[in-house]
């Protein structure tokens, strides 16, 4: 389970919230152009060449998957296996390696926003 932060107690929490909002707006733009304008590429390509009228996000803060080490190591992989509807995976959980880094500093609580796929 993730860690909830009280913005009043953590100076950087507002920055995290803003970057998370920016990532969500970029995903909204990606979804919109994919559905309405026939954009056929993936999120990585969208971030590399974001259409003019859409919200961009730092492409170096997005990963389409985790490293092989993370995928193979159960201690690292398990926290990235999140609940999904049974239609997605019969077990009700699936590995979600694609993510946006919303905090770039190395810390015990590195901020990530995962996405499916």
DSSP file (Angstrom, degrees, kcal/mol; ACC not computed):
  #  RESIDUE AA STRUCTURE BP1 BP2  ACC     N-H-->O    O-->H-N    N-H-->O    O-->H-N    TCO  KAPPA ALPHA  PHI   PSI    X-CA   Y-CA   Z-CA
    1    1 A X              0   0    0      0, 0.0    78,-0.0     0, 0.0     0, 0.0   0.000 360.0 360.0 360.0 143.5    0.0    0.0    0.0
    2    2 A X        -     0   0    0      1,-0.1     2,-0.5     0, 0.0     0, 0.0  -0.111 360.0-107.5 -72.3 171.9    1.2    3.5   -0.8
    3    3 A X        -     0   0    0    106,-0.0     2,-0.4     2,-0.0    -1,-0.1  -0.900  24.5-146.5-105.9 126.2    2.2    6.2    1.7
    4    4 A X        -     0   0    0     -2,-0.5     2,-0.4     2,-0.0     0, 0.0  -0.777  15.8-155.0 -90.9 134.6   -0.2    9.2    2.1
    5    5 A X        -     0   0    0     -2,-0.4     2,-0.7     8,-0.1     3,-0.1  -0.903  15.0-132.7-114.5 139.5    1.5   12.4    2.9
    6    6 A X    >>  -     0   0    0     -2,-0.4     3,-2.2     1,-0.2     4,-1.1  -0.803  16.6-147.6 -85.2 113.4    0.1   15.5    4.6
    7    7 A X  T 34 S+     0   0    0     -2,-0.7     7,-0.3     1,-0.3     6,-0.2   0.786  96.3  60.9 -55.8 -27.9    1.1   18.4    2.4
    8    8 A X  T 34 S+     0   0    0      1,-0.2    -1,-0.3     5,-0.1     3,-0.1   0.747 109.8  40.6 -69.9 -22.3    1.4   20.6    5.5
    9    9 A X  T <4 S+     0   0    0     -3,-2.2     2,-0.5     1,-0.2    -1,-0.2   0.572 113.7  54.2-100.9 -12.5    4.1   18.4    6.9
   10   10 A X    ><  -     0   0    0     -4,-1.1     3,-1.6    -3,-0.2     4,-0.5  -0.935  63.5-160.6-130.0 108.5    6.1   17.7    3.8
   11   11 A X  T >  S+     0   0    0     -2,-0.5     3,-0.6     1,-0.3     4,-0.4   0.844  93.0  50.8 -56.7 -35.8    7.3   20.7    1.8
   12   12 A X  T 3> S+     0   0    0      1,-0.2     4,-2.4     2,-0.2    -1,-0.3   0.588  85.2  87.8 -81.9  -8.0    7.8   18.7   -1.4
   13   13 A X  H <> S+     0   0    0     -3,-1.6     4,-2.8     1,-0.2    -1,-0.2   0.872  86.3  53.2 -60.7 -37.0    4.3   17.1   -1.3
   14   14 A X  H <> S+     0   0    0     -3,-0.6     4,-2.3    -4,-0.5    -1,-0.2   0.887 109.1  49.7 -64.6 -36.7    2.8   20.0   -3.3
   15   15 A X  H  > S+     0   0    0     -4,-0.4     4,-2.5    -3,-0.3    -2,-0.2   0.918 111.1  49.1 -65.6 -43.0    5.5   19.5   -5.9
   16   16 A X  H  X S+     0   0    0     -4,-2.4     4,-2.6     1,-0.2    -2,-0.2   0.925 111.4  49.6 -60.6 -44.7    4.7   15.8   -6.0
   17   17 A X  H  X S+     0   0    0     -4,-2.8     4,-2.4     1,-0.2    -1,-0.2   0.906 111.3  49.3 -62.6 -41.7    1.0   16.6   -6.4
   18   18 A X  H  X S+     0   0    0     -4,-2.3     4,-2.3     2,-0.2    -1,-0.2   0.913 112.5  46.5 -64.0 -43.0    1.7   19.0   -9.2
   19   19 A X  H  X S+     0   0    0     -4,-2.5     4,-2.3     2,-0.2    -2,-0.2   0.866 111.2  52.3 -68.9 -35.3    3.9   16.6  -11.1
   20   20 A X  H  X S+     0   0    0     -4,-2.6     4,-2.4    -5,-0.2    -2,-0.2   0.922 110.1  49.1 -63.8 -42.9    1.3   13.8  -10.6
   21   21 A X  H  X S+     0   0    0     -4,-2.4     4,-2.4     2,-0.2    -2,-0.2   0.901 109.4  52.0 -61.3 -41.6   -1.4   16.2  -12.0
   22   22 A X  H  X S+     0   0    0     -4,-2.3     4,-2.1     2,-0.2    -1,-0.2   0.907 109.8  49.2 -61.2 -41.9    0.9   17.0  -15.0
   23   23 A X  H  X S+     0   0    0     -4,-2.3     4,-2.4     2,-0.2    -2,-0.2   0.908 110.9  49.9 -64.5 -42.1    1.3   13.2  -15.7
   24   24 A X  H  X S+     0   0    0     -4,-2.4     4,-2.3     1,-0.2    -2,-0.2   0.896 110.2  50.2 -64.2 -39.8   -2.4   12.7  -15.5
   25   25 A X  H  X S+     0   0    0     -4,-2.4     4,-2.3     2,-0.2    30,-0.4   0.878 109.5  51.4 -66.1 -36.8   -3.0   15.6  -17.9
   26   26 A X  H  X S+     0   0    0     -4,-2.1     4,-2.4     2,-0.2    -2,-0.2   0.919 111.0  47.8 -64.5 -42.5   -0.5   14.1  -20.3
   27   27 A X  H  X S+     0   0    0     -4,-2.4     4,-2.8     2,-0.2    -2,-0.2   0.879 109.8  52.9 -65.0 -37.0   -2.2   10.7  -20.1
   28   28 A X  H  X S+     0   0    0     -4,-2.3     4,-2.5     2,-0.2    -1,-0.2   0.920 110.2  48.1 -63.0 -42.6   -5.6   12.5  -20.7
   29   29 A X  H  X S+     0   0    0     -4,-2.3     4,-2.6     2,-0.2     5,-0.3   0.907 111.3  50.3 -63.2 -42.2   -4.1   14.1  -23.8
   30   30 A X  H  X S+     0   0    0     -4,-2.4     4,-2.1     1,-0.2    -2,-0.2   0.932 111.9  47.3 -60.4 -46.7   -2.7   10.8  -25.0
   31   31 A X  H  X S+     0   0    0     -4,-2.8     4,-2.2     1,-0.2     5,-0.2   0.910 112.0  51.2 -62.1 -42.0   -6.1    9.1  -24.5
   32   32 A X  H  X S+     0   0    0     -4,-2.5     4,-3.0     1,-0.2     5,-0.4   0.941 113.2  42.0 -63.1 -49.2   -7.9   12.0  -26.3
   33   33 A X  H  X S+     0   0    0     -4,-2.6     6,-2.3     1,-0.2     4,-1.3   0.820 113.4  54.9 -71.0 -27.8   -5.7   12.0  -29.4
   34   34 A X  H  < S+     0   0    0     -4,-2.1     4,-0.3    -5,-0.3    -1,-0.2   0.903 117.8  34.5 -67.6 -39.7   -5.7    8.2  -29.5
   35   35 A X  H  < S+     0   0    0     -4,-2.2    -2,-0.2    -5,-0.2    -3,-0.2   0.871 130.8  28.0 -83.0 -39.0   -9.5    8.1  -29.5
   36   36 A X  H  < S+     0   0    0     -4,-3.0    -3,-0.2    -5,-0.2    -2,-0.1   0.725 128.9  32.7-100.6 -22.8  -10.4   11.2  -31.6
   37   37 A X  S  < S-     0   0    0     -4,-1.3    -3,-0.2    -5,-0.4     3,-0.1   0.329 102.0-113.5-119.4   6.9   -7.4   11.7  -33.9
   38   38 A X        +     0   0    0     -4,-0.3     2,-0.5     1,-0.2    -4,-0.2   0.740  46.0 174.4  70.6  23.0   -6.3    8.2  -34.6
   39   39 A X        -     0   0    0     -6,-2.3    -1,-0.2     1,-0.2    -2,-0.1  -0.524   5.6-177.1 -63.7 117.7   -2.9    8.6  -32.8
   40   40 A X        +     0   0    0     -2,-0.5    -1,-0.2    -3,-0.1     2,-0.1   0.450  43.5  94.4-104.1  -1.8   -1.7    5.0  -33.0
   41   41 A X  S    S-     0   0    0      1,-0.1     2,-0.1     2,-0.1    -2,-0.0  -0.277  75.2-100.1 -87.1 175.2    1.6    5.1  -31.1
   42   42 A X     >  -     0   0    0      1,-0.1     4,-2.2    -2,-0.1    -1,-0.1  -0.249  39.6 -92.7 -87.9 179.2    2.3    4.3  -27.5
   43   43 A X  H  > S+     0   0    0      1,-0.2     4,-2.7     2,-0.2     5,-0.2   0.874 123.8  57.6 -61.0 -39.2    2.7    6.7  -24.5
   44   44 A X  H  > S+     0   0    0      1,-0.2     4,-1.7     2,-0.2    -1,-0.2   0.922 109.1  44.6 -59.1 -45.3    6.5    6.8  -25.0
   45   45 A X  H  > S+     0   0    0      2,-0.2     4,-1.5     1,-0.2    -1,-0.2   0.885 111.5  54.3 -66.5 -38.5    6.1    8.0  -28.6
   46   46 A X  H  < S+     0   0    0     -4,-2.2     3,-0.3     1,-0.2    -2,-0.2   0.926 110.0  46.4 -60.0 -45.4    3.5   10.5  -27.5
   47   47 A X  H >< S+     0   0    0     -4,-2.7     3,-0.6     1,-0.2    12,-0.3   0.825 110.0  54.1 -68.7 -31.0    5.8   12.0  -24.8
   48   48 A X  H 3< S+     0   0    0     -4,-1.7    -1,-0.2     1,-0.3    -2,-0.2   0.789 129.2  16.3 -71.5 -28.0    8.7   12.1  -27.3
   49   49 A X  T 3< S-     0   0    0     -4,-1.5    -1,-0.3    -3,-0.3     2,-0.2  -0.490  82.7-171.1-145.7  67.5    6.6   14.1  -29.8
   50   50 A X    <   -     0   0    0     -3,-0.6     6,-0.1     1,-0.1    -3,-0.1  -0.419  31.7-108.8 -67.0 128.9    3.6   15.5  -27.9
   51   51 A X    >   -     0   0    0     -2,-0.2     3,-2.0     1,-0.1    -1,-0.1  -0.228  31.8-110.0 -56.1 148.9    1.0   17.1  -30.2
   52   52 A X  T 3  S+     0   0    0      1,-0.3    -1,-0.1    -3,-0.1     4,-0.1   0.838 114.5  47.3 -52.0 -45.0    0.9   20.9  -30.0
   53   53 A X  T 3  S+     0   0    0      2,-0.1    -1,-0.3   -24,-0.0     2,-0.3   0.375 101.2  86.9 -83.7   6.5   -2.5   21.2  -28.3
   54   54 A X  S <  S-     0   0    0     -3,-2.0     2,-0.4     1,-0.0   -28,-0.1  -0.706  83.6-102.9-110.7 158.3   -1.7   18.5  -25.7
   55   55 A X        -     0   0    0    -30,-0.4     2,-0.2    -2,-0.3   -25,-0.1  -0.619  37.6-151.9 -77.5 130.0   -0.1   18.5  -22.3
   56   56 A X        -     0   0    0     -2,-0.4     2,-0.3    -6,-0.1   -30,-0.1  -0.496   8.3-163.1 -94.5 168.5    3.5   17.2  -22.3
   57   57 A X        -     0   0    0    -10,-0.2     2,-0.3    -2,-0.2    -7,-0.1  -0.971  41.3 -82.9-146.6 152.3    5.4   15.5  -19.6
   58   58 A X    >   -     0   0    0     -2,-0.3     3,-1.7     1,-0.2   -10,-0.1  -0.385  34.9-153.8 -59.3 117.4    9.2   14.9  -19.2
   59   59 A X  G >  S+     0   0    0      1,-0.3     3,-1.2   -12,-0.3    -1,-0.2   0.770  92.7  62.8 -68.6 -22.9    9.9   11.8  -21.2
   60   60 A X  G 3  S+     0   0    0      1,-0.2    -1,-0.3     3,-0.0    -2,-0.1   0.502  98.9  57.5 -79.0  -1.3   12.9   11.0  -19.1
   61   61 A X  G <  S+     0   0    0     -3,-1.7    40,-3.0    39,-0.0     2,-0.4   0.120  95.9  79.8-108.9  18.5   10.5   10.7  -16.1
   62   62 A X  E <   -A  100   0A   0     -3,-1.2     2,-0.4    38,-0.2    38,-0.2  -0.978  55.6-172.5-125.4 138.8    8.5    8.0  -17.8
   63   63 A X  E     -A   99   0A   0     36,-2.8    36,-2.5    -2,-0.4     3,-0.1  -0.998  18.3-154.9-130.1 131.1    9.3    4.3  -18.1
   64   64 A X  S    S-     0   0    0     -2,-0.4    34,-0.3    34,-0.2     2,-0.3   0.649  82.1  -4.8 -78.7 -14.0    7.3    1.9  -20.2
   65   65 A X  S    S-     0   0    0     32,-0.3     2,-0.2    34,-0.1    34,-0.1  -0.966  78.0 -96.3-161.9 173.4    8.4   -1.0  -18.0
   66   66 A X        -     0   0    0     -2,-0.3    31,-0.1     1,-0.2    32,-0.1  -0.485  51.1 -85.4 -90.6 167.3   10.7   -1.9  -15.1
   67   67 A X     >  -     0   0    0     -2,-0.2     4,-2.3     1,-0.1     5,-0.2  -0.235  39.0-108.3 -66.5 161.5   14.2   -3.3  -15.4
   68   68 A X  H  > S+     0   0    0      1,-0.2     4,-2.2     2,-0.2     5,-0.2   0.862 119.8  57.9 -59.1 -36.8   14.7   -7.0  -15.8
   69   69 A X  H  > S+     0   0    0      1,-0.2     4,-2.0     2,-0.2    -1,-0.2   0.925 108.2  45.2 -60.5 -44.8   16.1   -7.1  -12.2
   70   70 A X  H  4 S+     0   0    0      1,-0.2    -2,-0.2     2,-0.2    -1,-0.2   0.911 113.1  50.7 -65.5 -41.7   12.9   -5.7  -10.9
   71   71 A X  H  < S+     0   0    0     -4,-2.3    -1,-0.2     1,-0.2    -2,-0.2   0.847 116.7  40.0 -66.0 -33.3   10.7   -8.0  -13.0
   72   72 A X  H  < S+     0   0    0     -4,-2.2     2,-0.7    -5,-0.2    -1,-0.2   0.747  97.6  81.7 -88.6 -24.8   12.6  -11.1  -11.8
   73   73 A X    >X  -     0   0    0     -4,-2.0     4,-3.1    -5,-0.2     3,-1.1  -0.733  65.0-156.1 -88.5 111.4   13.1  -10.3   -8.1
   74   74 A X  H 3> S+     0   0    0     -2,-0.7     4,-2.4     1,-0.3     5,-0.2   0.830  92.8  58.6 -56.2 -33.9    9.9  -11.2   -6.2
   75   75 A X  H 34 S+     0   0    0      1,-0.2     4,-0.4     2,-0.2    -1,-0.3   0.846 117.2  32.6 -65.7 -32.6   10.8   -8.7   -3.4
   76   76 A X  H <4 S+     0   0    0     -3,-1.1     4,-0.3    -7,-0.2    -2,-0.2   0.795 120.6  50.5 -90.4 -33.7   10.9   -5.9   -6.0
   77   77 A X  H >< S+     0   0    0     -4,-3.1     3,-2.0     1,-0.2     4,-0.3   0.906  97.0  66.1 -72.7 -43.9    8.2   -7.2   -8.3
   78   78 A X  G >< S+     0   0    0     -4,-2.4     3,-1.9     1,-0.3    -1,-0.2   0.850  95.9  54.8 -54.3 -43.7    5.4   -7.9   -5.7
   79   79 A X  G 3  S+     0   0    0     -4,-0.4    -1,-0.3     1,-0.3    -2,-0.1   0.721 106.9  54.3 -63.8 -15.9    4.8   -4.3   -4.7
   80   80 A X  G <  S+     0   0    0     -3,-2.0    16,-2.8    -4,-0.3     2,-0.8   0.359  83.7  95.9 -97.7   4.1    4.2   -3.5   -8.4
   81   81 A X  E <   -C   95   0B   0     -3,-1.9    14,-0.3    -4,-0.3     2,-0.2  -0.854  62.1-178.7 -95.1 107.0    1.6   -6.2   -8.7
   82   82 A X  E     -C   94   0B   0     12,-2.3    12,-2.1    -2,-0.8     2,-0.1  -0.680  31.5 -86.3-112.7 158.5   -1.6   -4.3   -8.3
   83   83 A X  E     +C   93   0B   0     -2,-0.2     2,-0.3    10,-0.2    10,-0.3  -0.358  49.6 167.0 -65.4 138.6   -5.3   -5.2   -8.2
   84   84 A X        -     0   0    0      8,-2.1     5,-0.1     5,-0.2    -1,-0.0  -0.948  43.0 -82.3-142.1 160.8   -7.2   -5.3  -11.5
   85   85 A X    >>  -     0   0    0     -2,-0.3     3,-1.7     1,-0.1     4,-1.6  -0.302  43.2-112.8 -60.7 151.6  -10.6   -6.6  -12.7
   86   86 A X  T 34 S+     0   0    0      1,-0.3    -1,-0.1     2,-0.2     6,-0.1   0.754 116.0  67.4 -59.1 -24.9  -10.7  -10.4  -13.3
   87   87 A X  T 34 S+     0   0    0      1,-0.2    -1,-0.3     2,-0.1     3,-0.2   0.799 103.4  45.1 -66.1 -27.3  -11.2   -9.5  -17.0
   88   88 A X  T <4 S-     0   0    0     -3,-1.7     2,-0.3     1,-0.3    -2,-0.2   0.919 137.9  -5.7 -79.8 -47.8   -7.6   -8.1  -17.1
   89   89 A X    ><  -     0   0    0     -4,-1.6     3,-2.1     1,-0.1    -1,-0.3  -0.959  62.5-134.0-150.4 131.0   -6.1  -11.1  -15.2
   90   90 A X  T 3  S+     0   0    0     -2,-0.3    -4,-0.1     1,-0.3    -3,-0.1   0.760 105.3  59.9 -57.6 -27.2   -7.9  -14.0  -13.6
   91   91 A X  T 3  S-     0   0    0      2,-0.3    -1,-0.3    -6,-0.1    -5,-0.1   0.668 109.2-122.0 -75.2 -14.7   -5.8  -13.7  -10.3
   92   92 A X  S <  S+     0   0    0     -3,-2.1    -8,-2.1     1,-0.2     2,-0.3   0.530  85.5  79.9  83.5   6.0   -7.2  -10.2   -9.8
   93   93 A X  E     +C   83   0B   0    -10,-0.3     2,-0.3    -7,-0.1    -2,-0.3  -0.984  53.4 179.8-140.6 150.3   -3.6   -8.8   -9.8
   94   94 A X  E     -C   82   0B   0    -12,-2.1   -12,-2.3    -2,-0.3     2,-0.3  -0.994  35.6 -99.8-149.8 154.2   -1.1   -7.9  -12.5
   95   95 A X  E     -C   81   0B   0     -2,-0.3     2,-0.6   -14,-0.3   -14,-0.3  -0.566  31.4-166.5 -73.0 128.2    2.4   -6.5  -12.8
   96   96 A X        +     0   0    0    -16,-2.8   -31,-0.1    -2,-0.3    20,-0.1  -0.844  22.6 156.6-120.4  93.1    2.4   -2.8  -13.6
   97   97 A X        +     0   0    0     -2,-0.6   -32,-0.3   -33,-0.2     2,-0.2   0.740  45.7  94.4 -89.2 -25.4    5.9   -1.8  -14.6
   98   98 A X        +     0   0    0     17,-0.4    17,-2.0   -34,-0.3     2,-0.3  -0.491  57.2 149.1 -69.4 134.8    5.0    1.3  -16.7
   99   99 A X  E     -AB  63 114A   0    -36,-2.5   -36,-2.8    15,-0.3     2,-0.4  -0.993  46.5-123.8-160.7 163.0    5.2    4.4  -14.5
  100  100 A X  E     -AB  62 113A   0     13,-2.4    13,-2.2    -2,-0.3     2,-0.8  -0.957  25.7-136.9-108.6 132.4    5.9    8.1  -14.2
  101  101 A X  E     + B   0 112A   0    -40,-3.0    11,-0.2    -2,-0.4     3,-0.1  -0.825  25.8 174.3 -86.5 114.8    8.6    9.2  -11.7
  102  102 A X  S    S+     0   0    0      9,-1.6     2,-0.4    -2,-0.8    10,-0.2   0.544  72.2  45.4 -98.7  -9.0    7.1   12.2  -10.0
  103  103 A X        -     0   0    0      8,-1.2    -1,-0.2     1,-0.1     4,-0.1  -0.990  61.6-176.8-131.3 123.7   10.0   12.5   -7.5
  104  104 A X        +     0   0    0     -2,-0.4     2,-0.1    -3,-0.1    -1,-0.1   0.653  52.9  99.4 -97.0 -16.0   13.5   12.2   -8.9
  105  105 A X  S    S-     0   0    0      1,-0.1     2,-0.6     0, 0.0    -2,-0.1  -0.427  81.8-112.0 -70.3 144.9   15.4   12.4   -5.7
  106  106 A X        +     0   0    0     -2,-0.1     2,-0.3     4,-0.1    -1,-0.1  -0.675  60.1 138.4 -77.7 122.0   16.6    9.2   -4.2
  107  107 A X    >   -     0   0    0     -2,-0.6     3,-0.7    -4,-0.1    -4,-0.0  -0.948  68.4 -98.2-154.6 172.3   14.7    8.6   -1.0
  108  108 A X  T 3  S+     0   0    0     -2,-0.3     2,-0.3     1,-0.3    -2,-0.0   0.753 121.6  44.6 -67.8 -22.6   13.0    5.9    1.0
  109  109 A X  T 3  S-     0   0    0      2,-0.0    -1,-0.3    -3,-0.0     2,-0.2  -0.537  77.4-178.8-123.3  64.4    9.7    7.1   -0.5
  110  110 A X    <   -     0   0    0     -3,-0.7     2,-0.4    -2,-0.3    -6,-0.1  -0.465  29.2-122.3 -66.2 130.6   10.3    7.6   -4.2
  111  111 A X        +     0   0    0     -2,-0.2    -9,-1.6    -8,-0.0    -8,-1.2  -0.623  38.8 167.0 -84.1 127.2    7.2    8.9   -5.8
  112  112 A X  E     -B  101   0A   0     -2,-0.4     2,-0.5   -11,-0.2   -11,-0.2  -0.987  26.3-157.9-136.9 148.1    5.7    6.9   -8.7
  113  113 A X  E     -B  100   0A   0    -13,-2.2   -13,-2.4    -2,-0.4     2,-0.1  -0.975  22.7-153.1-121.9 114.1    2.5    6.9  -10.5
  114  114 A X  E     -B   99   0A   0     -2,-0.5     2,-0.3   -15,-0.2   -15,-0.3  -0.480   9.4-165.3 -86.1 157.7    1.9    3.6  -12.3
  115  115 A X        -     0   0    0    -17,-2.0     2,-0.4    -2,-0.1   -17,-0.4  -0.974  25.5-105.9-138.9 154.9   -0.2    3.1  -15.4
  116  116 A X              0   0    0     -2,-0.3   -20,-0.1     1,-0.1   -17,-0.0  -0.887 360.0 360.0-107.8 140.2   -1.7    0.2  -17.1
  117  117 A X              0   0    0     -2,-0.4   -74,-0.2   -53,-0.1    -1,-0.1  -0.197 360.0 360.0 -59.1 360.0    0.0   -0.4  -19.9
